[in-house]
Amino acid sequence: MKSIIEIIQQKQWIGWLLFIFTIFVVFLIGLFGASIMERRSEEKLAFQLVKPINDWEPRNEVWGENFPREFETYKSTFDTTFASKYGGSAKRDLLEDSPEAVILWAGYAFSRQYNQARGHYHAVEDIQNTLRTGVPQPATCWTCKSTDVPRLMNKMGVKEFYKSKWSELGHEVTNNIGCQDCHDTKTMNLRITRPSLLEALQRNGKDINNITHQEMRSYVCAQCHVEYYFKGKEEKYLTFPWDKGFSVEAMEEYYDENAHTDWEHKLSKAKMLKAQHPDYEMFATGIHFERGLSCADCHMPYKSEGGVKFTNHKIQSPLNDVASSCGVCHRENEETLIKNVNDRQDKIRELRVQAEKSLFQLHIETKTAWEKGAKEEEMKPILKFIRHAQWRWDFVSATNGSGFHSPIEAARILGSSIQKSQEGRILLARILAKYGITEEIQMPDIYTKEKAQKFIGLKMDSLQTVKNDFLNNTVVNWNKTKKNY
Amino acid sequence: MKSIIEIIQQKQWIGWLLFIFTIFVVFLIGLFGASIMERRSEEKLAFQLVKPINDWEPRNEVWGENFPREFETYKSTFDTTFASKYGGSAKRDLLEDSPEAVILWAGYAFSRQYNQARGHYHAVEDIQNTLRTGVPQPATCWTCKSTDVPRLMNKMGVKEFYKSKWSELGHEVTNNIGCQDCHDTKTMNLRITRPSLLEALQRNGKDINNITHQEMRSYVCAQCHVEYYFKGKEEKYLTFPWDKGFSVEAMEEYYDENAHTDWEHKLSKAKMLKAQHPDYEMFATGIHFERGLSCADCHMPYKSEGGVKFTNHKIQSPLNDVASSCGVCHRENEETLIKNVNDRQDKIRELRVQAEKSLFQLHIETKTAWEKGAKEEEMKPILKFIRHAQWRWDFVSATNGSGFHSPIEAARILGSSIQKSQEGRILLARILAKYGITEEIQMPDIYTKEKAQKFIGLKMDSLQTVKNDFLNNTVVNWNKTKKNY
């Protein structure tokens, strides 16, 4: 028998076969490399606008003709089904969930109606419909609701815009939060269209010309998802209270020094602060921010469709799309990750409910003290405890994510809220004793939304009638005179 | 000129070269594969004992002759330099850090002396030296200090061991926490030598024959790093209060139902609970546990020396060896990771200090109420608030890791501690008012350890004298009659 060596020696074709095989493999590697390079270059691919987009173009559908995938996903924020342990859909009635909150907001419009926010697609409709609007209010309230705002600010001037009445601009504000709020009309680069954020950053010494793209992926959200207030009785100038930093204490100090008050509490007479939704500030204290993530990383994860990679513009809870958002970094399965989020939120919720209860008792006991003849001077420290304790509770409650964005910070804040409201109650017990009350104050039965609203003297029927009139007249007129930009 | 094809056709040696090259590459891959297989089989490598180890062998150095690397690292627990933001070395005086704690423990030995624990290598020496021992106390206190304990339990019987006096066994207990506490003398497998853990697991329906190796890497620690108490006035039977679960609430309920009290508070007369160090229970609520980690993963990371991979037996803070512990999973640099730990601990510390302050005020105010003639009946709910609020504070304070093992749970617990002690103070303000006190109770100046100890009537000089006598007589005698096993 011939040895294998002899066969190879005799048959040159084996050598040839090896040679051809090598060439083939190298060819495949080349193909593979080219594919990688192509994917890299995709990122830098310039786009060509099918239809030009004018400056200040507010109509999302016009942008959408150029960017069908982004627009389609944006449009699906119409869908308001959220993944959440506590209720599966948006427009959940948060006052029904926590009737104590009605008491905490007595004298303020939030006690009338407070529903979980729906997607961006519903922004204009929802602000028209809520029982919190209709009362004379500044145009500043439109700022975060519509792509018409940058256009109007450009036309009217920023100061003039804020100074106007909300009701005056209804016919001009028709397009929901969308494309041009965050994108440049020509380059599609992310941009900041709301002056309040730029002003706050500048006041804090941030070089706004040196903002990275990754920072922008949070800053465009931070145009609205922040703590803010309307500065000046007339000016109503939208301002972020960030001048001393943006911890809960730093903003409280800012408000205190500027003697800012959102409303006087109807029962306790305390000068209250309403936290808006300091989502960005809270997120910035959490581990995901510290690891360099942006809002968009979790709320607008990348998506692939027909080989095209794009940003999913269905801004929503990452729990609705764990695989694309959490799954990029976390290797655990979806069920585990959702459980982890729920566990955190449960613990924060426990503290929040406790803080809520203490505040409720504090307001009622303070009301009793006034009724018994307590003096302004002796009540001063108590009113301060109320203001600070409720600010802390609201800071966490009003923030999206139920504490998930920074659970330890949320717990720390709620712990200090409990400490402060209970401290107020201790002082109060001493004052009440001076006025002859040494027994526990009986808490009123406010354990449904309706009972709570009745207790603080809200006439919900007439509020609803006024609202209906407003919708049937003012809003109908707005729609008639609606400007088709 | 000849084409390259012609050259190859003519020169058979090129074909040969390719062939030989292929063989060479395959050979290299083979070598590489073998290396992988070898590393895998390392894990299963049986060891050979150089010197046999007898049953119940307590002397760590005897084990050490067989396992020099493990022994050397174990021995280095002699080194007590810890990485910590709040003080860089062990034996830190925790009462100096928090003089309020002296008040919180008034009437209990912890108010005398409470130093940060040092490494396992110092266990016997430290329990002899602390001012907390010397008073008549059960032998149960030895249980977690020495490798002589399993030997003694085997000799005397478990019940008899617990029933004995601490001072009777001093000459028998000489070897520090070490090898045989966790290892089988023959197989070196991890094993549980302390009955209390096995009993607790069995009472909870855990099949103790089906414990995984990874579970064991935590359970061997959970023999001691847990919440426990001495059950029975005479029996002093070491028991884990886990029958209702091991959350802070479940154990509190257990203690309440069993009417267990560690001591009556000297100032407030409340029936107190002392949390031991529920490290395992706290860890079990945290994310690292949830991701399947064991104590050993972070506190005893693997180490390589001369190609041999072994478990580092220098049990210590992972912050001392971030690269080997955290670095296995976390890709961030050491500085970042230490900052992350410190940030968490800072927030927990803030809540802890707040909880401490409220408890301090509560004890002092309760003392005043008693002095003013308050009745047992009206004080009952307050004493309950004290018991529960301090149990919660202590549960977090006494636990190693300053809350890091489960920061959200720690914050939740501290938040509820604050709520409860402040609730007690509210009730108390009403009671005090009945007895004519409507002004704030002035807090005594206890803001150094010495002042605090003086305030609660501790005579530190005479305690130290008694201790010195004890060390010079009893302990000297122990050493004379020391049994060399």
Contacts between the chains, C-beta under 8 A, distances in Angstrom:
chain1	res1	chain2	res2	distance
A	8	B	15	7.5
A	8	B	16	7.9
A	8	B	19	6.9
A	9	B	12	7.3
A	12	B	9	7.2
A	12	B	12	6.6
A	12	B	15	6.7
A	14	B	15	6.9
A	14	B	19	7.9
A	15	B	8	7.6
A	15	B	12	7.0
A	15	B	14	6.9
A	15	B	15	2.2
A	15	B	16	7.3
A	15	B	18	6.6
A	15	B	19	7.2
A	16	B	8	7.8
A	16	B	15	7.3
A	18	B	15	6.8
A	18	B	18	4.8
A	18	B	19	6.7
A	18	B	22	7.2
A	19	B	8	7.0
A	19	B	14	8.0
A	19	B	15	7.5
A	19	B	18	6.6
A	22	B	18	7.3
A	287	B	340	7.0
A	290	B	336	8.0
A	290	B	340	7.0
A	291	B	332	7.5
A	332	B	291	7.5
A	340	B	287	7.0
A	340	B	290	7.0
A	344	B	408	5.8
A	347	B	408	5.1
A	347	B	409	6.6
A	347	B	411	7.7
A	347	B	412	4.5
A	348	B	408	7.5
A	350	B	412	6.2
A	350	B	416	7.9
A	351	B	411	7.6
A	351	B	412	6.1
A	351	B	415	4.6
A	351	B	416	7.8
A	354	B	415	6.8
A	354	B	416	7.0
A	354	B	419	5.4
A	358	B	419	7.0
A	407	B	408	4.9
A	408	B	344	5.8
A	408	B	347	5.1
A	408	B	348	7.6
A	408	B	407	4.8
A	408	B	408	6.0
A	408	B	411	6.0
A	409	B	347	6.7
A	411	B	347	7.7
A	411	B	351	7.6
A	411	B	408	6.0
A	411	B	411	3.4
A	411	B	412	6.2
A	411	B	415	6.3
A	412	B	347	4.5
A	412	B	350	6.2
A	412	B	351	6.1
A	412	B	411	6.2
A	414	B	415	6.1
A	415	B	351	4.6
A	415	B	354	6.8
A	415	B	411	6.3
A	415	B	414	6.1
A	415	B	415	4.0
A	415	B	418	5.9
A	416	B	350	7.9
A	416	B	351	7.8
A	416	B	354	7.0
A	418	B	415	5.9
A	418	B	418	5.4
A	418	B	419	4.9
A	418	B	422	7.2
A	419	B	354	5.4
A	419	B	358	7.0
A	419	B	418	4.9
A	419	B	422	6.6
A	422	B	418	7.2
A	422	B	419	6.6
A	422	B	422	3.1
A	422	B	423	6.6
A	422	B	425	7.4
A	422	B	426	6.7
A	423	B	422	6.6
A	425	B	422	7.4
A	425	B	426	4.9
A	426	B	422	6.7
A	426	B	425	4.9
A	426	B	426	5.5
A	426	B	429	5.3
A	429	B	426	5.3
A	429	B	429	3.4
A	429	B	430	5.2
A	429	B	433	7.1
A	430	B	429	5.2
A	430	B	433	6.7
A	430	B	438	4.9
A	430	B	439	7.0
A	430	B	440	7.0
A	431	B	438	7.8
A	432	B	433	8.0
A	433	B	429	7.1
A	433	B	430	6.7
A	433	B	432	8.0
A	433	B	433	3.1
A	433	B	434	8.0
A	433	B	438	4.6
A	434	B	433	8.0
A	434	B	438	5.2
A	438	B	430	4.9
A	438	B	431	7.9
A	438	B	433	4.6
A	438	B	434	5.3
A	439	B	430	7.0
A	440	B	430	7.0
